Structures are given as structure tokens and as C-alpha cells.
Amino acid sequence: MLEASNLECVRGEKSLFRGLSFRLAAGACLMVQGANGSGKTSLLRMLCGLSPPAQGEIRWKGEPIRRLAEDYRGELLYCGHAGAVKDELTALENARISATLAGAPVDEEAARAALRQLGLKGREDLPARVLSAGQKRRVALTRLLLEKRRLWVLDEPLTALDKAAVANLCGVIDAHLAGGGMAVLTSHQDLPLAGRVEHLRLD
Amino acid sequence: MAETGILSALGAVIRRDLLLAMRRKSDVLTTLFFFVIVVSLFPLGIGPEMGMLRQIAPGVLWVAALLASMLSLPRLFAADHADGTLEQMALSAVPLGVLVTGKIVAHWLVSGLPLALLAPVLGLQFDLPADALGVMVLALLIGTPVLSLIGAVGAGLTLGVRGGGVLVSLLVLPLYVPALIFGAGAVESHISGLGATAHLSLLAAFLALAAFFGPWATTVALRIALE
């Protein structure tokens, strides 16, 4: 499904990695590991099509993602370091607006249910400004539940989450993989996933 | 993506940006106060010479509108860039051009339209006759979207650049000049009895051109900034 061949990433004068190839089939999860600055985020941004690889190609269902453009983005969910959570909006507004911007509008009930599932019951109508870092991260992660996408690309999804939330998130990812979804993620913490996890080391 | 999906996404971006502007009122009011203050200081400084005031009124109002619009430009994409929303927009199933168009429309509604609506009140200080005020409002209604459209290109190009605020003025001001000339010229030629049609038509042609190329160029600039 997702296939990367011979990728090279260049930052400034320095080549972070080269000759990187992997395949990701339906239901598989790829854990990208490496020290700080080894190019994990750069790789994830490449997989999303945000930045082009210096060399090599990324294909989705056999087609280069450059050519697929919006068709590929319709199957992709990227959750980066910045959570795209607006301080001025409430948790509920954030969840609904980010789903609409992604091209998958949801009704209020679905958004409330997603927020409750991630443990934000009673916080739905508070402005994100007063939420803690972990709670903001949970608001950002509601997109996983609201946007039905095949491929999840998650950059450090566990940042600022407590133990209960990590277990909760693992359940969500497991359910996604069991349903034939795919995930590429980076994490410095252990992510106790039930399914098989492939590892990719960048060093 | 179906056409209805694109239209609803366009509406959603406009509503979102208006909602954010409502929650961050000080940003919007800064632009409006700037416009009001700059325009109001001229009659006070020049004194009650009606002929002189009538003559300079169109130019003063337009220059103030230009500067006020430029004041709000750095904020157009900066907040969305900082909190990651812009990345999400670039990765949306909705084409980025549609979302950018929505942001430009919202920017005009917040920082262009109020200037056009305030202009007749401010024009009274310059002793402009009522029909000239009408032409002034019309010219601003056609001209301020041009400012938002061209400004968005500049804001996109300078996104994430240090000292972007200064750079954006250098980039955008020369491109604003046609809008200034035809906008202020419309009112002047109306007062002198030549009729404003020619100037307004040229201004509208400029708007058509900017509406066609602005969102596209902004989208390209934003994709480069995000790389």
C-alpha cells in the first residue's frame, strides 16, 4: 500500500539518511526510531508530501503521491508536533473545525462523543487556552476518531499524555490497525500495541 | 471532491476566521483605529481650508486604507503557521487554494469592508459632497479586496521569515499602487466632473486580475513556506 523506495533526506549541507526503503501493508504499523535530529520528523513530513525527498519516491497503491495529490491527502491523517489547536476556540469547536478543514465535517454529537472517549468529558465547552498541555494533545488526537482515514502518520503522539491516556490511545491505534488501517509513528516512549509492529531505525 | 464539499469548506473557513477575529477583537480594532486616527489627524493638522481638504481627501483616505490593510497582513497566516493549522490545511482533502480563498475573504470582511463602511463618516471631515462620498465607498468596496488578495501573496511569501513585517511592505506596496491611483482617481475625477466610470472600471479589472492570480500565487507561496 504505502511504499517508499531509496529515500534521501538532506538538511542544509548534511544528508540525514539515504537509501531508505520500506513497504507498509494494510493493518501494519511502522515505528520510526532514532536519536534527536536523526530525521524522524523529516521522514514523516516526506511521507505526507509536505516536503519532497531529495531523492527517491513514495508511492501509495502503486502511484507516486505527488501525482495523487488530493486523492492521497483524503486517505491521510497527519498529527505533528504542533497540534493545530486554537487557544481561542473551545475543545468542541476545535474538534469540529479541524474535521471540517480536513474535508470530513462531523456533527456536534459525534464530536462530543469523540472528546468523551478521549477523557475530556466536562471540558468540551472550555476554551483550549485553559486546558493543560496533555488535554490539548487529547483535543488534537480527536481527529483520529473523527476523520476516517486509512493511513495515520503520528509524530510523537504521546507527548504530554498521562498513563491512562496512553493506554486509551493504544486502544484507538489497535482498533485502527485491526480494521485494516496503517500507521507510521515516532515515539521515545514504549507504545504497548497489541498488533505486530515493524521497527525502522534512523541512525 | 464534490462541488458542495468545496463550497461548504469555503464557508467553514470564512466562519472560522470570523469567529477567531471575534474572539481576538483587539487585532481587528487596531486596524480600524489606525485608519480612523490617521484620517482624522489630517483635517486637524491642516486646519479649516475647505478647498484644500476636499482636494486631498481621496488620497488621504486611500493611503490610510493601504497602510491599515498592510498592518493586518503579517497576522493573516502567522498564527495558523505557528500552531500547525496551516500544515493541516495543506494536507486537507479540500484543495489548499479553496481554504486560502476563504481566509482571504475573511480577511477582507474583517479589515477591508469596515474601512469602506467607515469612509463616508470620515469623509465628512474633509467636506466631501454626498455624491463624492458615494463614489468613495464604491471605489473602496472594489479596491479593498484587491488589497487583501495582493497582500495575501506577500504574507505567504514572507511567512516564517525573520523581519517579515518590513519585507511584506516592500513586496506589497508597489503592487498596491495601481489600486491607489485608480481608487483615489475615481473620486477626484468625479469631483472635477469627468465621471468616475473609467477609473472604477479599471479598478474592477484590477480586482478581476487579482482574484484570478492572488489565491493561486498565495497557495504556491504557502506550499514553499511549509517545505
Interface residues (C-beta under 8 A of the other chain):
Chain A: C48 G49 L50 S51 P52 E70 R73 G74 L76 Y78 G80 H81 A82 G83 A84 V85 K86 E88 L89 E93 I97 S98 T100 L101 A102 G103 A104 P105
Chain B: M1 G5 S8 A9 A12 V13 R16 L19 L20 R23 R24 A82 D83 G84 T85 E87 Q88 M89 A90 L91 S92 A93 V94 P95 L99 L226 E227
